[in-house]
Each structure stands twice: as C-alpha cells, then as structure tokens.
Amino acid sequence: MKKLVLLFIAMSFLTNTHLLSAEKEKNILQKLFSKYPPASTTLKSTKSDKNLNSEIISNDTNQNILVYTGTFDTIDKEGDDKTTLVGIEHKNKNLFRDTWLGTFSPTSGAFVTKKSSVYLYSGIEADYNLGPINISPSFAPGYYEAGDGKNLGSALEFKSEVKIGVDLFKNTNIGYSYSHISNNDWGDVNPGTDNQSVTLSKKF
C-alpha cells in the first residue's frame, strides 16, 4: 500500500511539473494498474471460482451404482437350470453422450447365480426419460462361466436387456429388467437364457 501511495504522489508531481510526457505517463499508468486489477475483475474471478466449485460438487453425484436380484433362466421348460441371481452394475454419468438417437453411456457389471454361474460384462446403454419413468435398453458382450449351472455353449456371451425404472426419491430409482443372454450360435450349442430382476439404483 505504501508503494502505491508513493507512486501516486510521484506521478502527480511529474504530471504537474510537466516533466513527464503524455505517452510515458500512459505507459506508467498501465504498468501500475496492471498490478492492481479492478474490483469488477476480482468479482468476476470469484464468481467463476464459485461456479467451478459448484460444478465439481455436482460431478460428485455422477457415479451410478445399480444392484439387482431375480431369476436366471426364468422360462426354462425343464426347470433344472432355473435359479436365483444377484448382481451389480456401474455407470459414470460423465461418460454420457447425447445423440439424436438418445443418451448413451458405457456400462459394466457382473452377476452370480445360486448354482455358481458367473457372468462379467461391459457394453453400452441408452437412457430415455419420460418424466419420472426411465427406459434403458442395453447391449453388452461378456464372459460366462457355467459353474454348476446352465451350459450356454461358449465363454463369450451377449446380453440384451431392457430396464424400466421409476424415480422414487432424489438420486434413487427402483425398476424391473428383462434380459436375454446367448452366443449368437458361435458356440457348440446355443440354448440361451432369459432372466428377470428387480433393480435398485443410486447416484453418488
């Protein structure tokens, strides 16, 4: 502050005594005030910082975790492979892409059945919001291990699924999903399996 006062006094003295040309005075003033930005600039910076902080805070809720449980091979005619399953799925909202066909995002997850069958998958999902109702079709290739359960004919299997959910509370959704898993006749056999589940998702 003392330096600023001294510079101001010096400038006043030189200007009043006509020892400083107008051009030099302008250059000195520019250098002087470049060190002390106007209050409006500081205010704009503060507002920008607040907006950035708000954006960072909002991004903290962009992780979507979905858990589900239901029936594996739900329409099995013999009834010997029908069993329960539990699974988990993850989506990152930062990776969502809006297109003319809808909003798409990568999704990954896994489930295990009561007969020790395991399926790990990663694919793409579309999201369509109709007010509080969400419709989410998806397609995901994955790795399947039969365990003591149904032989699907190949380690590589493809899951097609449709989820229908309803927003219950803030960042919480409950729904129903129906999926079909098969190997597209690339395996030794292709019996396929149809599954249904109740889902619960939460944004964090």
HUHU-V367240 format. One record per residue. SS is DSSP state (A for helix, B for strand, O for the rest). PHI is phi in whole degrees, -180 to 180 (* if undefined). PSI is psi in radians with two decimals (NA if undefined). Layout:
ss:phi:psi
SS:PHI:PSI
SS:PHI:PSI
This chain:
ss:phi:psi
O:*:-0.68
A:-63:-0.68
A:-65:-0.68
A:-64:-0.74
A:-65:-0.78
A:-63:-0.72
A:-65:-0.66
A:-65:-0.76
A:-64:-0.74
A:-63:-0.73
A:-64:-0.73
A:-62:-0.74
A:-64:-0.84
A:-66:-0.65
A:-67:-0.77
A:-70:-0.47
O:-94:0.05
O:60:0.47
O:-89:-0.13
O:-119:2.25
O:-73:2.79
A:-63:-0.64
A:-68:-0.78
A:-65:-0.66
A:-62:-0.70
A:-64:-0.74
A:-63:-0.74
A:-66:-0.71
A:-63:-0.69
A:-64:-0.75
A:-65:-0.68
A:-64:-0.88
A:-80:-0.22
A:-68:-0.42
O:-81:-0.32
O:-128:1.46
O:-62:2.65
O:-60:2.72
A:-61:-0.59
A:-64:-0.65
A:-65:-0.77
A:-62:-0.67
A:-66:-0.73
A:-63:-0.70
A:-63:-0.73
A:-62:-0.74
A:-65:-0.68
A:-64:-0.74
A:-62:-0.70
A:-65:-0.72
A:-64:-0.69
A:-64:-0.76
A:-63:-0.68
A:-64:-0.68
A:-67:-0.69
A:-64:-0.73
A:-64:-0.74
A:-66:-0.57
A:-69:-0.30
O:-66:-0.31
O:-102:0.35
O:-92:0.02
B:-92:2.19
B:-115:2.01
B:-109:2.25
B:-122:2.27
B:-115:2.60
B:-150:2.73
B:-148:2.56
B:-179:-2.53
B:-116:2.26
B:-94:2.33
O:59:0.95
O:-66:-0.45
O:-109:0.48
O:-61:2.11
O:-72:-0.67
O:-76:-0.55
O:84:-0.01
O:-84:-0.32
O:-107:-0.10
O:-69:2.25
B:-157:3.12
B:-94:2.78
B:-140:2.71
B:-136:2.50
B:-153:3.02
B:-142:2.60
B:-143:2.59
B:-132:2.43
B:-136:2.51
B:-110:2.00
A:-63:-0.42
A:-66:-0.34
A:-97:0.10
O:-66:2.49
B:-129:2.15
B:-86:2.19
B:-131:3.04
O:-70:-0.24
O:-93:-0.11
B:131:-3.00
B:-97:2.17
B:-116:2.60
B:-153:2.62
B:-72:2.57
B:-140:2.58
B:-144:2.65
B:-174:-3.00
B:-161:2.66
B:-142:2.77
B:-132:2.50
B:-102:2.96
O:-66:-0.35
O:-99:0.36
O:70:0.31
O:-76:2.44
B:-129:2.40
B:-135:2.13
B:-112:2.29
B:-144:2.76
B:-152:2.27
B:-161:-2.55
B:-131:2.52
B:-133:2.47
B:-104:2.57
B:-124:2.23
B:-127:2.08
B:-103:2.16
B:-118:1.35
O:68:-2.20
O:-80:-0.10
B:-97:2.35
B:-119:2.30
B:-117:2.18
B:-134:1.62
B:-79:2.61
B:-150:2.81
B:-140:2.29
B:-149:2.08
B:-75:2.73
B:-165:3.10
B:-103:2.26
B:-119:2.31
B:-122:2.10
O:-69:-0.60
O:61:-2.24
O:-97:0.19
O:-101:-2.65
O:-73:2.36
O:-84:2.00
O:-93:0.03
O:92:-0.19
O:-162:2.67
O:-74:-0.51
B:-91:2.05
B:-131:2.76
B:-121:2.29
B:-111:2.14
B:-109:2.32
B:-146:2.62
B:-130:2.22
B:-112:2.46
B:-125:2.11
B:-131:2.81
B:-129:2.32
B:-74:1.99
B:-88:-0.95
B:-127:-3.12
O:-64:2.16
O:66:0.30
B:-129:2.33
B:-137:2.40
B:-120:2.51
B:-161:-2.92
B:-134:2.46
B:-132:2.57
B:-131:2.27
B:-136:2.70
B:-127:2.31
B:-121:2.26
B:-156:2.98
O:-107:0.24
O:60:0.55
O:64:0.41
O:-88:-0.25
O:-95:-3.10
O:-65:-0.71
O:-135:2.87
O:-143:1.22
O:-72:-0.51
O:69:2.96
B:-153:2.46
B:-112:2.39
B:-134:2.64
B:-137:2.57
B:-148:2.76
B:-99:2.32
B:-117:2.61
B:-138:2.08
B:-119:2.64
B:-143:2.34
B:-93:2.37
O:-120:NA
